[in-house]
Amino acid sequence: MPTPPTEYNATLVDRQDITPRLSIFRVRHDDPAFEFVAGQYTVLGLKYREPRIETAAAVDEDGKDPEKLIRRPYSICSGTQQQELEFYISMLTAGELTPRLWCLHPGSRLFVGPMARGFLTLEEVPSDTNLLLVATGTGLGPYISMLRSYARDFPAQRVGVIHGASYSWDLGYRPELEGYAREFPNLIYLPTISRPEEDPQWSGASGRVQSWLEAPGFAQRFGFELEPRACHVFLCGNPGMIEAATALLTARDFREQTRKEPGTLHAEKYW
């Protein structure tokens, strides 16, 4: 079995901080031939010798090999036609990798996996159906890649995007999604927050994303019924959301997609 690569092979081009713990990283891979399918992920990595941000929680890393790579998977947010790779990342203060990522600046070097992986893609979805893309937090990433790759020729009749976060300021990519919703009448974007009592300036939807799957008027809002003959549903994000939404949807006869069996419910736990 070949030894996995361990040396840095990419450069940070830009970082957009949405909040102190939520950022968009844009990275240029040294290999211009790096390819991926919208919805896939790859690995980012840094070595233990790299510094951690000062506000990170203290952790015991005694005995760690300073030259060993810390690797973690992240969904690619870029459109397939973009030359740079984009990642939507939340910092874990007690984590090994993200407090080091937060120390990077444009020009810093890092590791990117040699290939993209994952099956949360549109390749097995018929183009004559509707799509509901449901995400919490940074689980939105695969859908941003899909929308950027296919926005002007999306392989579906109608597309609904439900994105949940704790607060309105955590709704990354909101201006871009609002722009798609204005430009494309067959795309509906529903941002929702779970802690509206702590975000008094927010006047939009509230509640956990799975509650909107049961909300009255779903078909009027999105333009299709929430049933397997009418749509495919994608879930990505918090495992609790995925578990709750999966139970609700399988009770409505949605069947989970697997590598061996086709289905109308596609899910990926993002952390």
N, C-alpha and C positions, 0 to 999 in steps of 0.2 A: 504494500500500500504506500503510495507516495507521501512524503512528508509535507504537511500543509505549509504554505508560505508564512513567514514570520516578519518580514521587513516591511517598512512603510512604503506604500505605493500610490499615495494620493495626497492632494493638497487641499486644505480648507480655503475656499474662495471667499465666503461671506457667512456671517451669522446674524440672523435677525432675531432679537430677543422680544418675545411677545409679553412675557412676564419674567421675573427673576429666575423662574424655574422651568420655563417653557420656551423653547427656541427652535428656529428653522436653520439647519446647517446646509450650506451648499458646498459640494465637494467635487473636485476634478480628478478623475482617475487617470493614472499615468497611461493606461491602455485605452486609446480612443475607440477600440473595437468592443469595449464592454457593452453587452446587450442584456436587455431584460424585457419581460412582458408586463404591461400595466397591471399592478396588483401584487407583484412579487416583492421580495425583500432580499437584502444581502447583509453581510456582517461588517460592522465597524470595530476597530480595535486600537488600543494604545498600550504601551508597555508600562509595567509597574513603576518604572523609574520616573514617569511623568508626574508632575505636581498635581495635587488636588486643590480645588477652590477652597479658600480660607473658611467659608461659611459651611462647608460640608461637615457632617457628623464625624467624630473621631472613630476610627476603626483600627483594629490591630492587624497590621500587615507584616509583622516581623517574620522573617524567614522566606518571604516572597522573593523569587528570582527577579531582579530588576529588569532583565531582558525578556521576561515572559510576557506574551501578549494577553491582554484582557479582551475577549471578543464577545459581542452581543449582537443579536439580529435586530434590524430596523427596516421597516417598509420604505420603499422608494416612492417619493412623492412626485418625482419628475415625470413629465410626459416622455414617451419613448423617443420623440424627435429631439429632445433637449440634450445638449452635450454635457451638462453638469448633472450630478446626482444630488437630489435634495432629500433631506430627512427631517421629520417633525419629531422632536425629542423632548421628553420630560425628564428633569433631573431628579434622581433619587439621592438625597443627601447622605445616606449611608451606603450608597452604591460604590462599586469599584470603578466602573468606567465613566459614568456621566459626570461626576465631580472633576474628572480629568478632562473630559470634553469641554467643560465650561472654562477651562484655562486656555483653550486654543484661541488663536487670533488668525486673521487672514494671512496666508503664507505658511501656517503650521502644517507639518506633515502628520499623517495618520495612516492606518491600515484599512483597506476595503477588501472584502472577500473576493476571491477570484471569479465568482459567478453569482448570478441571481437565482433564487429558489422560491418555491411556494406555488400553491394551486388556487389561491384566491383571485382568480382571473375570470375574464369573460369568455374564454375560449370555448367552454362547453355550454354557453347560454345562447339559445336561439334568438335571432335578431327580431323576431316578430312578437316577442313578449314585452312585458314591462319590468322595470327594475326598482327595487327598494333597497337603498344603501344605508345601513344603520350603523352608527359608530358612537363610541364615547372617547373623549380625550384624543390622544394621538393615534387612536385606531382609525381616525379619518384618513390617514396617509395613503392607503391603497386606492381610495376613491378619488383623491386629488389626482393621482397618476392616471386613473381611468378617464376622468373628465378632461384632463389636459391632452390626453392621447386621442380621445374620440369626440370631444365636445361638438365639433361641427359635423360629425357623421356618426353619432352615437348608435351602437348596435342594439337599440331598443326602441319601443314605441314611445313610452313615457318613463321618466326617471324621477324618483323621489329620494331626497337625501335628508336623513334625520341625524343631527349631530348634537350630542349631549355633553355638557360640562358642568362643573360646580357653579361657575360664575360667568358672566358675559365676557369678561376680559380673557377667559380661557378658551374662547371660541376661535381658535386659530383658523386662518384662511377664510374667515367670514366675509371680508370685502370681495374676495375672488368668487366665492360661491354666490353671493348676492348679485354679482355681475353676470354670472352664468344664468341665474334665474331671470334676470331682466332681459337678457339677450335671447334665451331659448324658451319659448312658451311651453314646451313639453317637459321642462325641468322645474321641479318644486323643491325648494330648500327650506327646511324647518329646523332652526337652531332652538335649543331648549336648555334651560339651566335648572339645576336641582336645588339651589339654595337662594331662591328669590328674596327671602326675608333679609338676606345679608347683601343684597345688590339692588337697592331701592330705585336706582336709575333705569333698571331694565324694565321694559314694557312689553317684551315679547313673550313667547311661550315658556312655560315652566313645567317641571315634572321630569321624572326619569324617562329615558327614551322608550323603554318598553311599554310605558303607560300610553304612549301615543299610538301604539299598535292596536289598542283596544278602544281608543277614543271615538266617540260618535262622529259621524261625518268623514271617516277616513277616505271613502271613495270620492266624496265631493272635493276633498282637499287635494288628493293626489291624482285623481282621474282614472283610477282602476281599483278593483276590489282586492282586498288582502286575502287571496285564496290561490292555491297552486296552479289553477288553470289560467290565472290572469297575470301572474308575476313570479319572478325569482327574487328571493330576499338574501342579502349579504349582511353578515354580522361581523363586526371587528371591534375589539376593545376590551373593556373590563369583563373578566370571566363571570362575575355575578350577573351582568347584563345579558351576556350570551346564554347563560343557563336559563334565566327567566324568559328571555325571548324565544329560545329554542322550545321550551315547554309549551309556551303559548302557541307557537306556530305549528309544532307537530300535532297539537290537539286540533288544529285546523287542516290536517292532512298534508302539511308540507313534509317532505322527506329530505333528510340530510344528504348532501352530495359527499361521496367518498371517492377514493381513487379507483374503486372497482364498480361502484354503483352510481348512476346518475341521480340527481335530485334537484329540488327547487329551493333548497336552503343551503347556503354556503357560509361557513363560519371559520373564524380564525381568532384564537385567544392571543391578544397582543402583549400580555405580560403575565 
